[in-house]
């Protein structure tokens, strides 16, 4: 099968190969291992994004089509004609075009594709807008655009194969589109697992949050919970690992809150780390993984990563997390720092509970590797192409 792939995360062609962020690169390599060829329609990175191009694709059957700079959404929409023409030019010989979404240019790429379109949907733009910290006029414009984009996406969905990575999206689309499949998205390979029976064996204990560092991920709630845990006498530090979006002031807010709570020496931001050994070393050093998202999530890949590294997981009861965690994570209500602190303290004091979560998490994640999930996805696409 000759497959095309689009998403708004950029890639960079260098003399020695194609570079892109690790989470995307691992997925593309997994596709390439199961397809005759993969043609990637990706933006070129801005200068301040080049350091994120940390993964060199290892597959020799991948071609990169540069569809223009990865600018702001308005800039990408302004140059959408160029993107559509590039997609039309290079999809004539493809068997299928796989578009990951939601994305600003999803409707444009779908219109330009000269091959059947399959969508890999991992989130809901409208649901993710909750809790925006924007001026009212800008928030209104963003919401209006997101609604328009969603309506255009739905028009594409009605004539495409839809592969979704969480039950909430599956239920939302069920009965509205003719072809719908549920899958799991992950960055893990069989070689990534790190096995141990227990954590919390040395001081200070280390909490870990990894992923996008934003207010929408509940990072400030984690710091409030940490203040309660430390006040109760526990020797705990919080490691934050991930990307901060351009012009976001979250790091300033983190530092100010930590200072007010007397935690400046206990909250440490380590920056963005590439998927692989650089990132996974933080999981291996951590004792507990905490995710306090206040609103709907799919199932964050970081939860899979934590479980694969034998970390007890504490997460909020939102989105697909309760269903997909299947008892392998300790769940708390979103926005409740006191309950989150009690959960942390409970795990610190209970080896039996930690060990049970580690065991359940490892059992759950072993069937959610790239090898398993991408093989199934490619087979689903092939079946759909044969029986549309």
Kinemage of the C-alpha trace (Angstrom):
@kinemage 1
@onewidth
@group {chain A} dominant
@subgroup {mainchain}
@vectorlist {calphas} color= white
{ca unk a 1} P 0.000 0.000 0.000
{ca unk a 2} L 1.259 3.465 -0.946
{ca unk a 3} L 0.155 5.795 1.832
{ca unk a 4} L 0.189 9.575 2.226
{ca unk a 5} L 0.286 11.210 5.651
{ca unk a 6} L -0.535 14.754 6.807
{ca unk a 7} L -0.442 16.473 10.179
{ca unk a 8} L 0.461 20.008 11.199
{ca unk a 9} L 3.556 18.960 13.193
{ca unk a 10} L 6.547 19.930 10.994
{ca unk a 11} L 9.522 18.025 9.590
{ca unk a 12} L 12.890 19.033 8.199
{ca unk a 13} L 14.831 17.546 5.315
{ca unk a 14} L 18.576 17.409 6.014
{ca unk a 15} L 21.369 15.850 3.944
{ca unk a 16} L 21.374 12.748 6.136
{ca unk a 17} L 17.611 12.268 6.331
{ca unk a 18} L 14.204 13.547 7.463
{ca unk a 19} L 13.869 14.926 10.992
{ca unk a 20} L 10.685 15.478 12.989
{ca unk a 21} L 9.627 15.359 16.664
{ca unk a 22} L 10.034 11.891 18.117
{ca unk a 23} L 6.372 11.108 18.756
{ca unk a 24} L 5.557 11.741 15.090
{ca unk a 25} L 8.722 10.133 13.758
{ca unk a 26} L 8.120 6.865 15.573
{ca unk a 27} L 4.604 6.706 14.155
{ca unk a 28} L 5.780 7.389 10.586
{ca unk a 29} L 8.510 4.754 10.840
{ca unk a 30} L 5.937 2.246 12.076
{ca unk a 31} L 3.692 3.062 9.109
{ca unk a 32} L 6.623 2.743 6.720
{ca unk a 33} L 7.470 -0.714 8.062
{ca unk a 34} L 4.010 -1.890 7.016
{ca unk a 35} L 3.536 -0.001 3.736
{ca unk a 36} L 5.238 -0.038 0.351
{ca unk a 37} L 5.893 3.696 0.734
{ca unk a 38} L 4.850 6.672 2.869
{ca unk a 39} L 4.666 10.203 1.448
{ca unk a 40} L 4.587 12.803 4.233
{ca unk a 41} L 2.949 16.163 3.554
{ca unk a 42} L 4.415 18.250 6.367
{ca unk a 43} L 5.256 21.873 7.102
{ca unk a 44} L 8.806 23.103 7.434
{ca unk a 45} L 9.600 24.251 11.004
{ca unk a 46} L 10.046 27.820 12.099
{ca unk a 47} L 13.514 28.709 13.356
{ca unk a 48} L 12.460 28.350 16.990
{ca unk a 49} L 11.122 24.847 16.267
{ca unk a 50} L 14.246 23.352 14.728
{ca unk a 51} L 15.501 22.020 18.071
{ca unk a 52} L 12.336 19.930 18.269
{ca unk a 53} L 13.292 18.107 15.062
{ca unk a 54} L 15.077 15.526 17.190
{ca unk a 55} L 14.191 12.238 15.503
{ca unk a 56} L 15.682 11.051 12.221
{ca unk a 57} L 13.411 8.710 10.309
{ca unk a 58} L 15.064 5.338 9.885
{ca unk a 59} L 12.895 4.075 7.017
{ca unk a 60} L 14.187 4.368 3.474
{ca unk a 61} L 10.721 4.330 1.869
{ca unk a 62} L 9.550 7.710 3.222
{ca unk a 63} L 9.396 10.845 1.059
{ca unk a 64} L 8.847 14.364 2.431
{ca unk a 65} L 6.756 16.931 0.575
{ca unk a 66} L 7.281 20.398 2.063
{ca unk a 67} L 3.897 22.169 2.132
{ca unk a 68} L 5.231 25.476 3.447
{ca unk a 69} L 6.241 27.036 6.767
{ca unk a 70} L 4.590 25.953 10.009
{ca unk a 71} L 3.327 29.417 10.851
{ca unk a 72} L 0.312 30.508 12.852
{ca unk a 73} L -3.097 29.132 11.929
{ca unk a 74} L -4.062 32.339 10.039
{ca unk a 75} L -0.799 32.166 8.052
{ca unk a 76} L -1.319 28.513 7.196
{ca unk a 77} L -4.874 29.233 6.075
{ca unk a 78} L -3.648 32.174 3.969
{ca unk a 79} L -1.291 29.855 2.099
{ca unk a 80} L -3.690 26.921 1.972
{ca unk a 81} L -3.884 27.096 -1.820
{ca unk a 82} L -0.226 26.105 -2.067
{ca unk a 83} L -0.812 23.220 0.340
{ca unk a 84} L -3.804 21.955 -1.620
{ca unk a 85} L -1.883 22.075 -4.907
{ca unk a 86} L 1.055 20.154 -3.428
{ca unk a 87} L -1.294 17.511 -2.053
{ca unk a 88} L -3.105 17.193 -5.395
{ca unk a 89} L 0.180 16.869 -7.298
{ca unk a 90} L 1.651 14.111 -5.143
{ca unk a 91} L -1.397 11.987 -4.277
{ca unk a 92} L -2.265 10.800 -7.787
{ca unk a 93} L -0.155 7.659 -7.345
{ca unk a 94} L -1.168 6.933 -3.740
{ca unk a 95} L -3.620 4.318 -2.533
{ca unk a 96} L -4.836 6.311 0.469
{ca unk a 97} L -4.282 9.636 2.224
{ca unk a 98} L -4.162 9.416 6.038
{ca unk a 99} L -4.893 12.777 7.693
{ca unk a 100} L -4.378 13.217 11.406
{ca unk a 101} L -6.726 15.666 13.062
{ca unk a 102} L -8.076 17.871 14.236
{ca unk a 103} L -5.953 20.285 12.257
{ca unk a 104} L -6.528 23.691 10.712
{ca unk a 105} L -5.822 22.437 7.191
{ca unk a 106} L -7.574 19.070 7.457
{ca unk a 107} L -10.433 20.179 5.153
{ca unk a 108} L -7.966 21.723 2.673
{ca unk a 109} L -5.791 18.608 2.504
{ca unk a 110} L -8.861 16.380 2.125
{ca unk a 111} L -10.132 18.497 -0.772
{ca unk a 112} L -6.754 18.366 -2.482
{ca unk a 113} L -6.238 14.617 -2.090
{ca unk a 114} L -6.517 12.568 -5.285
{ca unk a 115} L -6.756 9.349 -3.291
{ca unk a 116} L -9.296 7.978 -0.797
{ca unk a 117} L -9.080 9.767 2.559
{ca unk a 118} L -8.808 8.171 6.007
{ca unk a 119} L -8.901 10.363 9.121
{ca unk a 120} L -7.018 9.628 12.337
{ca unk a 121} L -8.826 11.779 14.910
{ca unk a 122} L -7.205 12.192 18.317
{ca unk a 123} L -9.039 15.111 19.865
{ca unk a 124} L -11.995 17.488 19.610
{ca unk a 125} L -11.134 21.144 18.926
{ca unk a 126} L -14.375 22.375 20.471
{ca unk a 127} L -13.937 20.433 23.719
{ca unk a 128} L -10.292 21.499 24.014
{ca unk a 129} L -11.234 25.203 24.005
{ca unk a 130} L -12.541 25.059 27.561
{ca unk a 131} L -10.527 27.128 29.984
{ca unk a 132} L -8.887 29.360 27.398
{ca unk a 133} L -6.995 32.315 28.858
{ca unk a 134} L -7.517 34.820 26.040
{ca unk a 135} L -9.085 38.279 25.706
{ca unk a 136} L -12.831 37.932 25.178
{ca unk a 137} L -12.730 39.187 21.570
{ca unk a 138} L -9.973 36.751 20.633
{ca unk a 139} L -11.665 33.860 22.405
{ca unk a 140} L -14.870 34.570 20.445
{ca unk a 141} L -12.979 34.535 17.145
{ca unk a 142} L -11.195 31.285 18.034
{ca unk a 143} L -14.463 29.606 18.989
{ca unk a 144} L -16.176 30.742 15.790
{ca unk a 145} L -13.291 29.458 13.674
{ca unk a 146} L -13.145 26.156 15.587
{ca unk a 147} L -16.849 25.598 14.965
{ca unk a 148} L -16.381 26.255 11.238
{ca unk a 149} L -13.392 23.912 11.123
{ca unk a 150} L -15.381 21.204 12.927
{ca unk a 151} L -18.267 21.534 10.474
{ca unk a 152} L -15.847 21.207 7.545
{ca unk a 153} L -14.187 18.222 9.199
{ca unk a 154} L -17.563 16.536 9.582
{ca unk a 155} L -18.217 16.928 5.861
{ca unk a 156} L -14.931 15.116 5.219
{ca unk a 157} L -15.757 12.458 7.839
{ca unk a 158} L -18.992 11.505 6.093
{ca unk a 159} L -17.106 10.319 3.034
{ca unk a 160} L -13.971 8.965 4.730
{ca unk a 161} L -12.789 6.186 6.993
{ca unk a 162} L -12.678 7.569 10.544
{ca unk a 163} L -10.178 6.097 13.002
{ca unk a 164} L -10.527 7.601 16.495
{ca unk a 165} L -8.337 7.061 19.542
{ca unk a 166} L -10.883 7.422 22.334
{ca unk a 167} L -14.383 6.320 23.227
{ca unk a 168} L -15.773 9.865 23.573
{ca unk a 169} L -14.978 10.623 19.930
{ca unk a 170} L -16.296 7.217 18.912
{ca unk a 171} L -19.618 7.892 20.615
{ca unk a 172} L -19.741 11.424 19.189
{ca unk a 173} L -19.339 10.159 15.611
{ca unk a 174} L -21.309 6.928 15.951
{ca unk a 175} L -24.326 7.015 13.635
{ca unk a 176} L -23.076 10.198 11.934
{ca unk a 177} L -20.403 8.700 9.687
{ca unk a 178} L -20.540 5.474 7.657
{ca unk a 179} L -17.063 4.120 8.509
{ca unk a 180} L -15.827 4.332 12.106
{ca unk a 181} L -13.087 2.404 13.946
{ca unk a 182} L -11.615 2.878 17.434
{ca unk a 183} L -7.870 2.533 17.966
{ca unk a 184} L -5.115 3.464 20.436
{ca unk a 185} L -2.326 5.931 19.706
{ca unk a 186} L 1.036 5.558 21.413
{ca unk a 187} L 4.756 6.206 21.021
{ca unk a 188} L 5.859 2.992 22.709
{ca unk a 189} L 7.746 0.163 21.090
{ca unk a 190} L 8.377 -3.257 22.558
{ca unk a 191} L 11.929 -2.157 23.412
{ca unk a 192} L 10.828 0.745 25.644
{ca unk a 193} L 9.530 -1.126 28.683
{ca unk a 194} L 11.247 -0.591 32.045
{ca unk a 195} L 10.234 -3.114 34.686
{ca unk a 196} L 10.371 -2.728 38.464
{ca unk a 197} L 8.142 -3.978 41.248
{ca unk a 198} L 7.888 -0.781 43.278
{ca unk a 199} L 8.852 2.893 43.519
{ca unk a 200} L 9.220 5.379 46.404
{ca unk a 201} L 12.396 3.697 47.659
{ca unk a 202} L 14.571 6.791 48.201
{ca unk a 203} L 14.326 10.438 49.229
{ca unk a 204} L 13.322 12.859 47.928
{ca unk a 205} L 10.365 11.235 46.218
{ca unk a 206} L 9.859 12.438 42.656
{ca unk a 207} L 6.531 13.337 41.086
{ca unk a 208} L 6.601 13.585 37.300
{ca unk a 209} L 4.463 15.437 34.797
{ca unk a 210} L 5.399 15.172 31.124
{ca unk a 211} L 3.662 16.553 28.068
{ca unk a 212} L 2.632 20.002 26.924
{ca unk a 213} L 3.144 22.432 29.792
{ca unk a 214} L -0.112 24.415 29.783
{ca unk a 215} L -2.852 25.486 32.174
{ca unk a 216} L -5.164 23.104 30.333
{ca unk a 217} L -3.065 20.196 31.639
{ca unk a 218} L -3.677 21.165 35.273
{ca unk a 219} L -0.023 21.860 36.093
{ca unk a 220} L -0.905 24.569 38.602
{ca unk a 221} L -3.248 22.160 40.412
{ca unk a 222} L -0.339 19.724 40.747
{ca unk a 223} L 1.759 22.437 42.418
{ca unk a 224} L -1.089 23.244 44.819
{ca unk a 225} L -1.315 19.548 45.691
{ca unk a 226} L 2.453 19.391 46.153
{ca unk a 227} L 2.228 22.229 48.693
{ca unk a 228} L -0.220 20.185 50.766
{ca unk a 229} L 1.918 17.057 50.529
{ca unk a 230} L 5.050 18.893 51.647
{ca unk a 231} L 3.134 20.579 54.480
{ca unk a 232} L 2.132 17.098 55.658
{ca unk a 233} L 5.816 16.246 56.058
{ca unk a 234} L 6.654 14.401 52.852
{ca unk a 235} L 9.970 15.051 51.091
{ca unk a 236} L 8.761 15.359 47.496
{ca unk a 237} L 9.867 17.234 44.373
{ca unk a 238} L 8.029 17.792 41.100
{ca unk a 239} L 9.740 17.346 37.723
{ca unk a 240} L 8.072 19.014 34.736
{ca unk a 241} L 9.180 17.838 31.291
{ca unk a 242} L 7.708 19.086 28.051
{ca unk a 243} L 7.150 21.847 25.575
{ca unk a 244} L 5.866 25.319 26.384
{ca unk a 245} L 3.982 26.879 23.511
{ca unk a 246} L 5.190 30.126 22.015
{ca unk a 247} L 4.006 33.256 23.893
{ca unk a 248} L 2.510 31.165 26.721
{ca unk a 249} L 3.249 32.621 30.172
{ca unk a 250} L 2.690 29.350 32.024
{ca unk a 251} L 6.317 29.036 33.186
{ca unk a 252} L 6.091 32.451 34.858
{ca unk a 253} L 2.864 31.371 36.564
{ca unk a 254} L 4.503 28.118 37.685
{ca unk a 255} L 7.484 29.927 39.190
{ca unk a 256} L 5.297 32.544 40.917
{ca unk a 257} L 2.986 29.919 42.442
{ca unk a 258} L 5.916 27.759 43.553
{ca unk a 259} L 7.536 30.789 45.206
{ca unk a 260} L 4.306 31.721 47.035
{ca unk a 261} L 3.973 28.164 48.339
{ca unk a 262} L 7.631 27.953 49.363
{ca unk a 263} L 8.348 25.323 46.707
{ca unk a 264} L 10.892 27.068 44.491
{ca unk a 265} L 13.508 24.401 45.237
{ca unk a 266} L 11.018 21.573 44.768
{ca unk a 267} L 9.513 22.432 41.361
{ca unk a 268} L 11.926 21.877 38.489
{ca unk a 269} L 11.238 22.505 34.800
{ca unk a 270} L 13.585 20.487 32.597
{ca unk a 271} L 12.459 21.693 29.167
{ca unk a 272} L 11.459 19.684 26.149
{ca unk a 273} L 13.000 16.214 25.840
{ca unk a 274} L 12.976 13.952 22.814
{ca unk a 275} L 10.855 10.815 22.902
{ca unk a 276} L 13.227 7.953 23.585
{ca unk a 277} L 16.062 7.562 26.114
{ca unk a 278} L 16.286 11.307 26.852
{ca unk a 279} L 12.632 11.521 27.902
{ca unk a 280} L 12.297 8.013 29.282
{ca unk a 281} L 15.131 8.556 31.772
{ca unk a 282} L 12.781 10.877 33.687
{ca unk a 283} L 10.149 8.139 33.909
{ca unk a 284} L 12.773 5.721 35.192
{ca unk a 285} L 13.871 8.141 37.936
{ca unk a 286} L 10.329 9.076 38.989
{ca unk a 287} L 8.216 7.564 41.770
{ca unk a 288} L 4.706 8.705 40.791
{ca unk a 289} L 3.225 10.129 37.581
{ca unk a 290} L 0.590 12.861 37.917
{ca unk a 291} L -1.802 14.202 35.284
{ca unk a 292} L -4.385 16.721 36.508
{ca unk a 293} L -6.132 17.836 33.312
{ca unk a 294} L -9.281 19.787 34.241
{ca unk a 295} L -11.260 18.967 31.091
{ca unk a 296} L -11.805 16.263 28.509
{ca unk a 297} L -8.794 14.316 27.271
{ca unk a 298} L -8.526 11.487 24.860
{ca unk a 299} L -6.105 9.086 26.448
{ca unk a 300} L -2.786 10.914 26.730
{ca unk a 301} L 0.204 8.997 25.379
{ca unk a 302} L 2.138 10.054 28.485
{ca unk a 303} L -0.052 7.755 30.593
{ca unk a 304} L 0.958 4.803 28.412
{ca unk a 305} L 4.603 5.899 28.748
{ca unk a 306} L 4.347 6.094 32.544
{ca unk a 307} L 2.732 2.681 32.836
{ca unk a 308} L 5.372 1.143 30.558
{ca unk a 309} L 8.040 2.458 32.940
{ca unk a 310} L 6.429 0.865 36.002
{ca unk a 311} L 5.099 4.139 37.391
{ca unk a 312} L 1.929 4.354 39.490
{ca unk a 313} L -0.350 6.849 37.737
{ca unk a 314} L -2.664 9.434 39.300
{ca unk a 315} L -4.968 11.100 36.764
{ca unk a 316} L -8.154 13.110 36.685
{ca unk a 317} L -11.477 11.512 35.881
{ca unk a 318} L -11.977 13.165 32.487
{ca unk a 319} L -12.429 12.134 28.857
{ca unk a 320} L -11.449 8.576 28.012
{ca unk a 321} L -9.119 8.135 30.977
{ca unk a 322} L -11.614 6.333 33.283
{ca unk a 323} L -12.641 3.858 30.598
{ca unk a 324} L -9.236 3.108 29.089
{ca unk a 325} L -7.272 3.070 32.362
{ca unk a 326} L -9.347 0.040 33.422
{ca unk a 327} L -8.376 0.313 37.082
{ca unk a 328} L -4.663 0.718 36.322
{ca unk a 329} L -4.611 4.380 37.457
{ca unk a 330} L -5.772 6.130 40.613
{ca unk a 331} L -8.435 8.638 39.519
{ca unk a 332} L -9.376 11.943 41.172
{ca unk a 333} L -11.814 14.715 40.366
{ca unk a 334} L -10.450 17.546 38.190
{ca unk a 335} L -9.706 20.888 39.837
{ca unk a 336} L -9.514 19.422 43.346
{ca unk a 337} L -5.958 19.939 44.621
{ca unk a 338} L -6.890 18.604 48.064
{ca unk a 339} L -8.099 15.267 46.656
{ca unk a 340} L -5.032 15.076 44.434
{ca unk a 341} L -2.815 15.622 47.488
{ca unk a 342} L -4.627 12.861 49.399
{ca unk a 343} L -4.127 10.503 46.462
{ca unk a 344} L -0.399 11.270 46.364
{ca unk a 345} L -0.060 10.770 50.114
{ca unk a 346} L -2.039 7.548 49.922
{ca unk a 347} L 0.290 6.063 47.323
{ca unk a 348} L 3.399 7.223 49.150
{ca unk a 349} L 2.251 5.372 52.270
{ca unk a 350} L 0.944 2.208 50.567
{ca unk a 351} L 3.488 -0.103 48.880
{ca unk a 352} L 0.749 -2.631 48.197
{ca unk a 353} L -1.352 -0.112 46.263
{ca unk a 354} L 1.656 1.125 44.286
{ca unk a 355} L 2.660 -2.404 43.343
{ca unk a 356} L -0.899 -3.256 42.282
{ca unk a 357} L -1.087 -0.200 40.005
{ca unk a 358} L 2.321 -0.960 38.505
{ca unk a 359} L 1.275 -4.527 37.707
{ca unk a 360} L -2.093 -3.526 36.228
{ca unk a 361} L -0.508 -0.731 34.190
{ca unk a 362} L 2.116 -3.026 32.697
{ca unk a 363} L -0.544 -5.576 31.741
{ca unk a 364} L -2.655 -2.867 30.127
{ca unk a 365} L 0.076 -1.188 28.113
{ca unk a 366} L 1.770 -4.300 26.736
{ca unk a 367} L -1.018 -4.564 24.143
{ca unk a 368} L -0.784 -0.890 23.204
{ca unk a 369} L 2.573 -0.649 21.471
{ca unk a 370} L 3.271 0.815 18.039
{ca unk a 371} L 3.920 -2.666 16.697
{ca unk a 372} L 0.426 -3.808 17.703
{ca unk a 373} L -1.628 -0.690 17.060
{ca unk a 374} L -0.113 0.454 13.745
{ca unk a 375} L -0.349 -3.067 12.318
{ca unk a 376} L -4.042 -3.089 13.167
{ca unk a 377} L -4.548 0.413 11.739
{ca unk a 378} L -2.904 -0.474 8.415
{ca unk a 379} L -4.986 -3.654 8.197
{ca unk a 380} L -8.183 -1.670 8.918
{ca unk a 381} L -7.322 0.790 6.136
{ca unk a 382} L -6.597 -2.012 3.688
{ca unk a 383} L -9.898 -3.731 4.552
{ca unk a 384} L -11.770 -0.454 4.008
{ca unk a 385} L -10.097 0.116 0.635
{ca unk a 386} L -11.122 -3.377 -0.479
{ca unk a 387} L -14.700 -3.014 0.839
{ca unk a 388} L -15.607 0.712 0.814
